[in-house]
Amino acid sequence: MCQTKLRSALVLLALVVSLGLLVMLTGACQKEIKPVADLTPYPLQIPLGLGKGYAKWIPADNPLTTAMVELGKKLYFDPRLSADGSVSCARCHKPDHGFADDTPFSDGVKGQLGDRNSPTVLNRLYSKAQFWDGRAASLEAQALGPVQNPVEMASTLPAMVSALDKIAGYKPDFEKAFGSAEITADRVAKAIASFERTVLSGNSAFDRFQAGDTSAISESAKRGFAVFMAKGNCAQCHPLPNFTDEEYHNLGVGMNKPNPDLGRYKVTKNEEDKGAFKTPTLRDIANTYPYLHDGSEKTLLAVLEFYDRGGIRNPHLDEKMKPLKLTKKEQADLVEFLKALTGEPLKITEPALPK
């Protein structure tokens, strides 16, 4: 009888051990098939005219992958990032308007107006600091700025994450891009920044001219380029290939108002930065009107006339701002040159948003 009980006990023990091992092996298998991020590199195509020195602006912790770019594109067009679901990134940076806005100040949640013109997203691959005053140290940091701005998207990062977390359709996208379905503000920023780095303007008529096609631009544009490089001295702040030095200059814009926007000074608190703003790229400039940080000039000719006058005098006016004394013909030629910087049409369509 004792032997029989002993054998039964041993059999039972063996079953328990076997079941334990089975559970352990099942767990191990589940661990092995844990989803991983799809790190397939995004096939970035640099258009004619742009340089190759962009890699330094792609963070090591946010490599450009196809999954990340696809997710970022959806987030860029999704108004559900805003407090009331009405404002997306694309609302103020319109793809059909050079990824800028066609009004001096963009309207945000509840129709509130900002106090600066929306800068273009084009060619931000070649830039680190963002916004007119450079307050964001990266595209990732910039992506979350409008979300928290009370005038623009008027939300908070926790509220944005909560809203996105309720959209089941985003789970597979985040899982593919990051290896798990978790949604965080950092991940949203990385995805949007990745998409924005693919928005490139190049292969313009001027680029083809530079590449050897002498018939690519008009004779007027050729003369305008000569003025741009010499008498106009424009290239000192708008150097090729992206036509911006990514620096900050006081042109006097708005400095004659009672309470002028002090621009870069608000970030650095350095006296010399009062009224200074970041130099915008001139690529696609014909499509990104109105101009200057306050949208005060409606046409390219009006901007040139502003520069020709030497800007607006103030104690912090950039030393490079001096009257140019351009003739009307030279101004007209310069406008034709600037129009020749319009890149080939971007094939970016609005994506279907997750439900």
C-alpha positions in Angstrom: 0.0 0.0 0.0 2.8 2.4 0.9 4.6 1.7 -2.3 1.5 2.3 -4.3 1.0 5.7 -2.6 4.7 6.5 -3.2 4.4 5.7 -6.9 1.3 7.9 -7.1 3.0 10.7 -5.4 6.0 10.5 -7.7 3.7 10.5 -10.7 1.9 13.5 -9.4 5.2 15.3 -8.7 6.4 14.5 -12.2 3.2 16.0 -13.7 3.6 19.1 -11.7 7.3 19.5 -12.7 6.3 18.9 -16.4 3.5 21.5 -16.2 5.9 23.9 -14.7 8.5 23.4 -17.4 5.7 23.7 -20.0 4.7 27.1 -18.6 8.3 28.2 -18.5 8.9 27.2 -22.1 5.6 28.8 -23.2 6.7 32.0 -21.5 10.1 31.8 -23.1 8.5 31.3 -26.5 6.3 34.3 -26.0 9.3 36.3 -25.0 11.1 35.3 -28.2 8.2 36.5 -30.4 7.9 39.9 -28.7 7.3 42.5 -31.4 10.3 44.6 -32.5 10.4 47.9 -34.3 10.6 47.8 -38.1 13.9 49.6 -38.6 13.8 49.6 -42.4 15.7 52.8 -43.4 13.5 55.4 -45.1 14.6 55.8 -48.7 15.4 59.5 -48.5 15.8 61.1 -51.9 17.8 64.4 -51.8 16.7 66.6 -54.7 19.0 68.3 -57.0 20.6 71.4 -55.5 20.6 70.4 -51.8 23.8 69.5 -50.1 24.7 66.2 -48.4 25.5 67.6 -45.0 22.2 66.7 -43.5 23.1 63.6 -41.6 24.5 65.5 -38.6 21.0 66.8 -37.9 19.4 63.4 -37.6 19.7 62.3 -33.9 21.3 59.0 -33.1 18.2 58.0 -31.0 15.8 58.8 -33.8 17.0 57.2 -37.1 15.0 57.9 -40.2 12.9 54.7 -40.7 10.0 54.1 -43.0 7.7 53.1 -40.2 8.5 56.2 -38.2 8.0 58.5 -41.2 4.6 56.9 -42.0 3.4 57.3 -38.4 4.7 60.9 -38.3 2.8 61.8 -41.4 -0.5 60.6 -39.9 0.2 62.5 -36.7 1.1 65.6 -38.7 -2.3 65.7 -40.4 -4.3 64.6 -37.3 -6.3 67.4 -35.6 -6.9 65.1 -32.6 -3.6 66.2 -31.2 -5.3 69.5 -30.3 -7.6 70.1 -27.3 -10.8 70.2 -29.3 -9.8 68.0 -32.3 -9.8 71.0 -34.7 -6.2 71.9 -35.3 -3.4 69.8 -36.9 0.2 70.6 -37.8 -1.0 70.8 -41.4 -3.5 73.5 -40.5 -0.8 76.1 -40.1 1.9 74.5 -42.3 -0.1 73.8 -45.4 1.4 71.4 -48.0 -0.3 73.3 -50.8 1.3 76.6 -49.6 4.9 75.7 -49.3 4.2 74.1 -45.9 3.6 77.6 -44.5 0.4 79.6 -43.9 -1.2 82.0 -46.3 -2.2 84.5 -43.6 0.0 86.7 -41.5 -1.1 84.9 -38.3 -2.5 81.4 -38.1 -5.7 80.7 -36.2 -5.7 78.0 -33.5 -8.3 76.5 -31.2 -11.4 78.6 -30.9 -10.2 80.9 -33.7 -7.4 82.4 -31.6 -4.7 84.2 -33.6 -1.0 83.7 -33.0 1.5 86.6 -33.1 4.0 85.3 -35.6 3.7 84.1 -39.2 4.0 80.3 -39.5 7.5 79.5 -40.9 7.8 76.8 -43.6 8.6 73.2 -42.7 10.5 72.8 -45.9 14.1 71.6 -45.6 14.2 71.4 -41.8 16.4 68.4 -42.4 19.2 70.9 -42.7 18.5 72.8 -39.4 18.7 72.1 -35.7 17.2 75.0 -33.8 13.5 75.7 -34.7 10.9 78.5 -34.6 11.6 82.2 -35.5 13.5 82.7 -32.2 15.2 79.3 -32.2 13.8 78.3 -28.8 13.4 74.7 -29.8 16.8 72.9 -29.9 15.5 70.2 -32.3 12.7 69.2 -34.6 11.6 66.8 -31.9 11.3 69.7 -29.4 9.5 71.8 -31.9 6.9 69.2 -32.6 5.5 69.4 -29.1 5.5 73.2 -28.9 2.3 73.9 -30.7 0.5 71.1 -28.9 1.0 72.9 -25.6 0.6 76.5 -26.9 -2.7 77.9 -25.4 -3.4 79.8 -28.7 -2.5 77.0 -31.1 -3.5 73.5 -30.2 -4.2 74.4 -26.6 -3.7 71.0 -25.1 -1.2 69.4 -22.7 1.1 66.5 -23.3 -0.8 64.1 -21.0 -4.1 65.1 -22.6 -2.7 64.5 -26.1 -1.3 61.1 -25.1 -4.6 60.2 -23.6 -6.5 61.2 -26.7 -4.3 59.2 -29.0 -4.3 56.3 -26.7 -8.1 56.0 -27.2 -7.6 55.6 -31.0 -7.2 51.8 -31.5 -6.0 52.3 -35.0 -2.7 53.9 -33.9 -1.6 50.9 -31.8 -0.2 48.9 -34.8 1.5 52.0 -36.1 3.3 52.7 -32.8 4.2 49.0 -32.4 5.7 48.9 -35.9 7.7 52.2 -35.4 8.8 51.6 -31.8 8.5 47.9 -31.0 5.5 48.3 -28.7 2.1 50.0 -28.8 2.8 52.4 -26.0 2.0 56.0 -26.9 4.2 58.7 -25.2 4.8 62.4 -25.9 8.4 61.6 -26.8 7.4 59.0 -29.4 4.9 61.4 -30.9 7.6 64.0 -31.2 10.1 61.6 -32.8 7.6 60.5 -35.4 6.5 64.0 -36.4 10.1 65.1 -36.6 10.9 62.2 -38.8 8.2 63.0 -41.3 9.2 66.7 -41.4 12.7 65.7 -42.2 11.5 64.2 -45.5 9.7 67.4 -46.6 12.4 68.7 -49.0 12.4 71.3 -51.7 14.9 71.2 -54.5 15.3 70.5 -58.2 14.2 74.0 -59.0 14.8 75.8 -62.2 17.7 77.5 -60.6 19.2 74.1 -59.5 19.0 72.8 -63.1 20.6 76.0 -64.3 23.4 75.5 -61.7 23.8 71.9 -63.0 24.5 73.1 -66.5 21.1 73.7 -68.2 21.6 77.4 -69.2 18.0 77.5 -70.6 16.4 76.5 -67.3 15.9 80.1 -66.1 15.1 83.4 -67.9 17.7 86.1 -68.7 15.9 88.2 -66.1 16.4 85.5 -63.5 20.1 85.3 -64.4 20.5 89.0 -63.9 18.7 88.7 -60.7 21.1 86.0 -59.5 24.0 88.4 -60.2 22.3 91.1 -58.1 21.7 88.5 -55.4 25.3 87.6 -55.2 26.8 91.1 -55.7 25.0 94.4 -55.3 22.2 93.1 -53.3 24.6 91.2 -51.0 21.8 88.8 -50.2 24.0 85.6 -50.0 25.7 86.8 -46.8 22.5 85.8 -44.9 21.0 83.5 -47.5 23.9 81.3 -48.7 23.5 78.4 -51.0 22.5 75.6 -51.1 19.5 76.1 -48.7 19.6 79.9 -48.9 19.8 80.5 -45.2 22.6 80.9 -42.7 20.3 79.6 -39.9 21.4 82.6 -37.8 19.5 85.5 -36.2 19.3 89.1 -37.5 17.6 92.3 -36.6 16.1 93.8 -39.7 14.0 96.3 -37.8 10.7 94.5 -38.5 8.1 95.8 -36.1 10.7 97.7 -34.0 8.9 101.0 -34.6 5.8 99.7 -32.8 5.0 100.6 -29.1 5.7 97.0 -27.9 7.8 95.3 -30.5 8.4 91.5 -30.6 11.9 91.1 -29.3 12.5 87.7 -30.9 15.6 85.9 -30.0 16.1 88.1 -27.0 13.2 86.3 -25.3 15.3 83.1 -25.4 18.8 84.3 -24.7 18.2 87.6 -22.7 21.2 89.0 -24.5 20.8 92.7 -25.3 22.3 92.2 -28.8 19.5 89.7 -29.7 16.7 92.2 -29.3 14.5 92.2 -32.4 16.6 89.4 -34.0 14.9 86.5 -35.9 16.0 83.4 -37.7 16.8 83.7 -41.3 14.3 81.7 -43.3 15.1 79.6 -46.3 14.4 81.2 -49.7 13.5 77.9 -51.3 9.9 77.9 -52.5 9.7 81.5 -51.3 7.2 82.4 -54.0 4.8 80.0 -52.4 5.2 81.0 -48.7 3.7 84.5 -48.6 3.1 86.6 -46.6 6.7 87.4 -45.5 8.8 88.2 -42.5 8.1 87.0 -39.0 5.0 89.1 -38.6 3.6 88.5 -42.1 3.7 92.3 -42.8 4.9 92.1 -46.4 2.5 90.5 -48.9 4.7 90.2 -52.0 8.3 89.5 -52.9 8.7 92.9 -54.4 7.5 94.5 -51.2 10.1 92.6 -49.2 12.8 93.7 -51.6 11.7 97.3 -51.2 11.9 96.9 -47.5 15.5 95.6 -47.8 16.3 98.3 -50.3 15.4 100.9 -47.7 17.8 99.3 -45.3 15.1 98.0 -43.0 13.8 100.0 -40.0 16.4 101.9 -37.9 16.7 100.8 -34.3 19.5 100.5 -31.7 20.0 96.8 -32.5 19.7 96.9 -36.3 22.0 94.3 -37.9 25.1 95.9 -39.4 24.5 94.2 -42.7 21.2 96.1 -43.1 22.0 99.0 -45.3 20.2 100.8 -48.1 20.9 98.9 -51.4 19.8 101.5 -53.9 18.6 98.9 -56.4 17.0 100.1 -59.6 13.4 99.0 -60.4 14.8 96.8 -63.1 17.2 95.1 -60.6 14.4 94.6 -58.1 12.3 93.0 -60.9 15.1 90.7 -61.9 15.7 89.7 -58.3 12.0 88.7 -58.0 12.4 86.5 -61.1 15.4 84.9 -59.6 13.6 84.2 -56.3 10.7 82.6 -58.3 13.2 80.3 -59.9 13.9 78.8 -56.5 10.5 77.1 -56.5 11.2 73.3 -56.2 9.5 70.5 -58.1 6.0 69.8 -56.7 6.0 67.6 -53.6 3.9 64.4 -53.9 2.6 64.5 -50.4 -1.0 63.6 -50.0 -3.1 63.6 -46.8 -3.1 60.1 -45.3 -6.1 58.2 -44.1 -6.2 58.7 -40.3 -6.5 55.8 -37.9 -10.0 55.2 -36.4 
